[in-house]
């Protein structure tokens, strides 16, 4: 079994006086693709933001490669090898594609690997190389999503967190992106992704966790989760 790369233990997180996460525990092992599924407002994005350091838990721990990073600032979390590809893409629309990509490479670990990482991004998404001088705002939604995944790769991550990659994208484009994720995993990068499309998640991931109202209510291998009565009723209507 692969080593534990990320381990969360009984996290509690608040937005002001509102408790958004309750005793959340999960494990992501090295070189896995793990899905985090659930309805809107279930706490999935809050959990990614907490791992990334944008929010800090009031209780519980986050360990990355055996080190407690629970109170660490976001820029330091990127330095140690965790990068987030946010929901809604958040591109820099007036910069060109290359400039958007380069912005992902300013952390300490990645600066010396900039050219190597750029070639890896172009190998993964050849279209980005042909459009490198094109203004980012002129790309299609799928092309912009390729660019922000590429921007994440420019930080030399060990773990990529992807938030709602499929929003607004056609199935054929989404298929290309999931193929790219599998290739990224083959390069040794671990992936934890948030997704509302449960069918797609249970096809692409090896393991998954199900969130409801800020809690993890189920977790396991996707083959087992497909057979869970709660999943079948809630998400597949059977």
C-alpha positions in Angstrom: 0.0 0.0 0.0 1.2 3.5 -0.8 2.4 5.8 1.9 0.0 8.3 3.4 0.7 11.7 1.8 -2.2 13.7 3.4 -4.0 12.9 6.6 -6.8 14.9 8.2 -7.9 14.1 11.7 -11.2 15.4 13.2 -11.1 18.9 11.6 -13.5 21.5 12.7 -13.7 24.8 10.7 -15.8 27.9 11.2 -16.9 30.7 8.9 -17.4 33.4 11.6 -19.9 31.8 14.0 -21.0 29.2 11.5 -19.4 25.8 11.7 -18.7 24.6 8.2 -16.8 21.3 8.9 -17.4 18.8 11.7 -14.8 16.2 12.7 -13.6 15.6 9.2 -11.1 12.8 8.8 -9.6 11.4 5.6 -6.5 10.0 4.1 -4.9 10.5 0.6 -2.1 8.1 -0.3 0.8 8.9 -2.6 -0.1 8.6 -6.4 -3.8 8.2 -5.8 -6.7 9.9 -7.5 -9.3 10.6 -4.8 -12.7 12.2 -5.2 -14.6 14.3 -2.7 -18.3 14.2 -3.6 -21.4 15.8 -2.3 -24.1 18.4 -3.0 -23.6 22.1 -3.0 -22.9 23.5 0.6 -21.7 20.1 1.8 -18.3 21.6 2.7 -16.1 20.2 -0.1 -14.7 23.6 -1.2 -14.2 24.6 2.4 -12.2 21.5 3.0 -9.9 22.2 0.1 -9.4 25.8 1.3 -8.5 24.5 4.7 -5.9 22.1 3.3 -4.5 25.0 1.2 -4.2 27.3 4.3 -6.8 29.9 3.3 -8.8 28.7 6.4 -7.4 27.3 9.6 -9.1 24.6 11.6 -10.3 25.4 15.2 -9.8 21.8 16.0 -8.0 18.8 14.5 -4.9 18.4 12.4 -3.7 18.3 8.8 -0.6 16.3 8.2 1.3 16.4 4.9 4.2 13.8 4.5 3.9 13.3 8.3 4.3 17.0 9.2 1.6 19.0 10.9 0.7 21.9 8.5 -2.6 22.9 10.2 -1.7 26.6 10.9 0.6 27.1 7.9 0.2 30.1 5.5 -0.9 29.4 1.9 2.4 30.5 0.3 4.3 28.0 2.6 1.8 25.3 1.7 2.5 25.8 -2.0 6.3 25.7 -1.1 6.0 22.2 0.4 4.2 20.8 -2.6 0.4 21.4 -2.4 -1.3 23.4 -5.1 -5.0 24.2 -5.6 -6.8 24.6 -9.0 -9.7 26.8 -7.8 -13.4 26.6 -8.8 -14.3 29.2 -11.5 -10.7 29.1 -13.0 -9.7 32.6 -11.8 -7.6 33.4 -14.7 -5.8 36.7 -15.4 -7.8 37.6 -18.5 -5.6 40.4 -19.8 -2.4 38.4 -19.6 -1.5 35.9 -22.3 -1.4 32.1 -21.8 2.3 32.0 -21.2 2.2 34.8 -18.6 -0.7 33.0 -16.8 1.3 29.8 -16.7 4.5 31.5 -15.4 2.5 33.0 -12.5 2.3 29.5 -11.1 6.1 29.1 -10.8 7.1 31.8 -8.3 7.2 29.6 -5.2 10.7 28.8 -4.0 10.6 25.1 -5.1 9.5 25.8 -8.6 11.6 28.7 -9.8 14.6 26.6 -10.7 12.3 24.1 -12.6 10.4 26.6 -14.6 11.5 25.7 -18.1 11.3 21.9 -17.4 7.7 22.4 -16.0 6.7 24.5 -18.9 7.7 21.8 -21.4 5.8 19.3 -19.3 2.7 21.4 -19.5 3.1 21.9 -23.2 3.5 18.1 -23.6 0.3 17.5 -21.6 -1.6 20.3 -23.4 -0.1 21.0 -26.8 -2.8 23.6 -27.5 -1.4 25.9 -24.8 2.0 26.0 -26.6 0.3 27.1 -29.9 -1.8 29.7 -28.0 1.0 30.9 -25.6 0.9 34.5 -26.9 -2.9 34.6 -27.0 -4.8 36.7 -24.4 -6.3 34.4 -21.8 -9.8 35.9 -22.0 -10.1 34.7 -25.7 -9.8 31.0 -24.8 -12.8 28.8 -24.5 -13.9 27.5 -21.1 -12.2 24.1 -21.7 -9.0 25.8 -22.9 -9.0 28.1 -19.8 -9.3 25.0 -17.6 -6.3 23.4 -19.3 -4.4 26.6 -18.6 -5.2 26.7 -14.9 -4.3 23.0 -14.5 -1.1 23.9 -16.3 -0.6 26.9 -14.0 -0.9 24.5 -11.0 1.6 22.1 -12.5 4.1 25.0 -12.8 4.4 25.0 -9.0 6.1 21.6 -9.0 3.3 20.0 -6.8 3.3 16.7 -5.0 -0.5 17.0 -4.4 -3.0 18.8 -6.6 -6.4 19.9 -5.3 -9.0 20.5 -8.0 -12.3 22.2 -7.3 -15.2 21.6 -9.6 -13.2 21.1 -12.8 -16.3 20.1 -14.8 -18.4 23.2 -14.3 -19.8 24.5 -17.6 -17.7 22.1 -19.8 -19.0 19.8 -22.5 -18.6 16.1 -21.9 -16.0 15.7 -24.7 -13.8 18.4 -23.2 -14.2 17.0 -19.7 -13.1 13.6 -21.0 -9.9 15.2 -22.3 -9.2 16.8 -18.9 -9.7 13.6 -17.0 -7.4 11.9 -19.4 -4.8 14.6 -18.5 -5.4 13.9 -14.8 -4.5 10.3 -15.3 -1.3 11.3 -17.1 -0.5 13.7 -14.3 -0.9 10.9 -11.8 1.5 8.8 -13.9 4.1 11.5 -13.4 3.9 10.8 -9.6 1.5 13.7 -8.7 -1.3 12.8 -6.3 -4.8 14.2 -7.0 -7.7 15.1 -4.7 -10.6 16.5 -6.7 -14.0 17.9 -5.7 -16.9 17.1 -8.0 -20.7 17.2 -8.0 -20.9 14.8 -11.0 -21.0 11.6 -8.9 -21.1 9.2 -11.9 -18.0 10.8 -13.4 -16.2 10.8 -10.0 -16.8 7.1 -9.4 -15.4 6.3 -12.8 -12.3 8.4 -12.6 -11.2 8.0 -9.0 -9.8 5.1 -7.1 -11.2 6.1 -3.8 -13.8 8.6 -2.8 -15.3 10.4 0.3 -18.9 11.5 0.5 -19.7 14.8 2.4 -23.0 15.9 3.8 -23.5 19.1 5.8 -19.8 19.5 6.6 -19.2 15.9 7.6 -17.6 12.9 5.8 -20.4 10.3 5.9 -18.9 7.6 3.7 -15.5 6.7 2.3 -13.8 3.8 0.5 -12.9 2.3 -2.8 -15.2 3.5 -5.6 -16.3 -0.1 -6.5 -17.6 -0.4 -3.0 -19.2 3.0 -2.9 -21.1 2.3 -6.1 -22.9 -0.5 -4.3 -23.7 1.5 -1.2 -27.5 1.9 -0.9 -27.2 5.4 0.3 -25.2 6.4 -2.7 -27.5 4.6 -5.1 -30.6 6.3 -3.7 -29.1 9.8 -3.3 -27.2 10.0 -6.6 -28.4 7.3 -9.0 -32.1 7.1 -8.1 -32.1 3.4 -7.6 
